[in-house]
Amino acid sequence: MWDRRGFLRGLVGLALAAIPRRARAARSERLTARWLHERTRNTRLGALGARLAVADGGEPRKPYPGLPRIALARAPWRETPALGALLRGASGARAPDFPELGRILHLANGVTGVSPNGTKLRAAPSAGALYAAEIYVAASAVEGLAAGLYSYDVLGDTLVRLAEGAPGAARLAALACGAGPIEDATAHVFVANVFRRYTGRYANRGYRYALIDTGHVAENLELAALAAGVGVRRIPLFEDDAVHRWLDLDGEEEAVCAVAAIGPPRAAGSAPPRAWAEAQAVR
């Protein structure tokens, strides 16, 4: 015979069992997001750092010793539409060649100046000028650039070739996730973050700064492509683990936070793929 307390515990157990698994998972995710938000908040005494792994800043760039490098070609500068006109609906629909891709990457996060203390400043803002972002390019059909996987060495102004050949169907499928005609892109650009570059100075708060700065780089990338008349589309859904295996990242110390498809490869003068045009129309 159960006592009253045991009876109530039994009722609670039955009620929990009746909650759909998806609802319980959603509640768990909400609690996890709240936990992460709280652990990365700032206080009057500074950032918190006791609950998340915090390491030294590490190298400001990935060196890749011994790998082949290609000097970044850049298309000549030309007048572009004003920002207002660009945001009101100027959408590109053509594929870039290598010089145009080089200018897009440079305007996304390239070196644009030097501060009085000698820090090389970049096109995208960064918390403390620490620059956690790393950019990778999977080129499929960029005129003037061999198909392959590249890392954008910002300080050296080069592309470091990590692997040869265009991405196969399986790797593109890892980017699909209902995102549309991304298999028709000339190249895919990945913006990753090396989190310790920020957490070394800003503790847990550095995680937020890294994500914020991802937005700066990704927006620069999109605006630079649109200004050049090049097709660009953000890919918000992708299979993290598959993409990290592709780029040889651990997904913890360094993780991909944004992906974009650049330029549909098509014959000159032909209409862009219908799905691509529709995606641009509803951006």
ChimeraX attribute file (.defattr): number of C-alpha atoms within 10 A of each C-alpha:
attribute: neighborCount
match mode: 1-to-1
recipient: residues
	/A:1	5
	/A:2	8
	/A:3	7
	/A:4	9
	/A:5	9
	/A:6	11
	/A:7	12
	/A:8	12
	/A:9	11
	/A:10	13
	/A:11	12
	/A:12	12
	/A:13	11
	/A:14	11
	/A:15	10
	/A:16	12
	/A:17	11
	/A:18	9
	/A:19	10
	/A:20	9
	/A:21	11
	/A:22	9
	/A:23	10
	/A:24	13
	/A:25	11
	/A:26	11
	/A:27	12
	/A:28	12
	/A:29	12
	/A:30	12
	/A:31	12
	/A:32	12
	/A:33	12
	/A:34	11
	/A:35	11
	/A:36	16
	/A:37	14
	/A:38	13
	/A:39	17
	/A:40	21
	/A:41	16
	/A:42	14
	/A:43	8
	/A:44	5
	/A:45	6
	/A:46	11
	/A:47	18
	/A:48	18
	/A:49	18
	/A:50	10
	/A:51	11
	/A:52	15
	/A:53	12
	/A:54	20
	/A:55	15
	/A:56	13
	/A:57	17
	/A:58	13
	/A:59	11
	/A:60	14
	/A:61	16
	/A:62	13
	/A:63	11
	/A:64	13
	/A:65	7
	/A:66	7
	/A:67	10
	/A:68	12
	/A:69	18
	/A:70	15
	/A:71	12
	/A:72	22
	/A:73	19
	/A:74	16
	/A:75	16
	/A:76	8
	/A:77	9
	/A:78	7
	/A:79	7
	/A:80	13
	/A:81	12
	/A:82	9
	/A:83	11
	/A:84	9
	/A:85	11
	/A:86	14
	/A:87	13
	/A:88	8
	/A:89	13
	/A:90	17
	/A:91	23
	/A:92	21
	/A:93	24
	/A:94	26
	/A:95	26
	/A:96	27
	/A:97	19
	/A:98	20
	/A:99	18
	/A:100	23
	/A:101	27
	/A:102	22
	/A:103	22
	/A:104	25
	/A:105	26
	/A:106	24
	/A:107	21
	/A:108	23
	/A:109	25
	/A:110	23
	/A:111	18
	/A:112	12
	/A:113	12
	/A:114	11
	/A:115	8
	/A:116	7
	/A:117	6
	/A:118	8
	/A:119	12
	/A:120	15
	/A:121	19
	/A:122	21
	/A:123	17
	/A:124	24
	/A:125	17
	/A:126	21
	/A:127	15
	/A:128	10
	/A:129	13
	/A:130	18
	/A:131	24
	/A:132	28
	/A:133	27
	/A:134	23
	/A:135	22
	/A:136	24
	/A:137	27
	/A:138	26
	/A:139	24
	/A:140	22
	/A:141	23
	/A:142	23
	/A:143	17
	/A:144	11
	/A:145	15
	/A:146	15
	/A:147	21
	/A:148	19
	/A:149	24
	/A:150	23
	/A:151	22
	/A:152	25
	/A:153	22
	/A:154	20
	/A:155	13
	/A:156	16
	/A:157	18
	/A:158	18
	/A:159	22
	/A:160	24
	/A:161	21
	/A:162	18
	/A:163	16
	/A:164	13
	/A:165	12
	/A:166	17
	/A:167	19
	/A:168	10
	/A:169	10
	/A:170	10
	/A:171	16
	/A:172	17
	/A:173	15
	/A:174	16
	/A:175	25
	/A:176	18
	/A:177	13
	/A:178	12
	/A:179	14
	/A:180	15
	/A:181	17
	/A:182	25
	/A:183	20
	/A:184	19
	/A:185	24
	/A:186	26
	/A:187	28
	/A:188	25
	/A:189	25
	/A:190	23
	/A:191	21
	/A:192	24
	/A:193	26
	/A:194	26
	/A:195	27
	/A:196	26
	/A:197	26
	/A:198	29
	/A:199	25
	/A:200	18
	/A:201	18
	/A:202	23
	/A:203	24
	/A:204	28
	/A:205	22
	/A:206	25
	/A:207	24
	/A:208	18
	/A:209	20
	/A:210	25
	/A:211	17
	/A:212	14
	/A:213	19
	/A:214	25
	/A:215	16
	/A:216	16
	/A:217	25
	/A:218	22
	/A:219	15
	/A:220	20
	/A:221	25
	/A:222	24
	/A:223	21
	/A:224	22
	/A:225	29
	/A:226	23
	/A:227	22
	/A:228	24
	/A:229	18
	/A:230	23
	/A:231	26
	/A:232	31
	/A:233	24
	/A:234	19
	/A:235	20
	/A:236	14
	/A:237	14
	/A:238	20
	/A:239	13
	/A:240	15
	/A:241	15
	/A:242	16
	/A:243	19
	/A:244	17
	/A:245	12
	/A:246	15
	/A:247	22
	/A:248	11
	/A:249	16
	/A:250	12
	/A:251	18
	/A:252	12
	/A:253	13
	/A:254	18
	/A:255	22
	/A:256	25
	/A:257	19
	/A:258	21
	/A:259	22
	/A:260	22
	/A:261	24
	/A:262	30
	/A:263	29
	/A:264	25
	/A:265	22
	/A:266	17
	/A:267	10
	/A:268	9
	/A:269	7
	/A:270	8
	/A:271	11
	/A:272	19
	/A:273	14
	/A:274	10
	/A:275	12
	/A:276	20
	/A:277	16
	/A:278	12
	/A:279	14
	/A:280	17
	/A:281	11
	/A:282	7
	/A:283	9
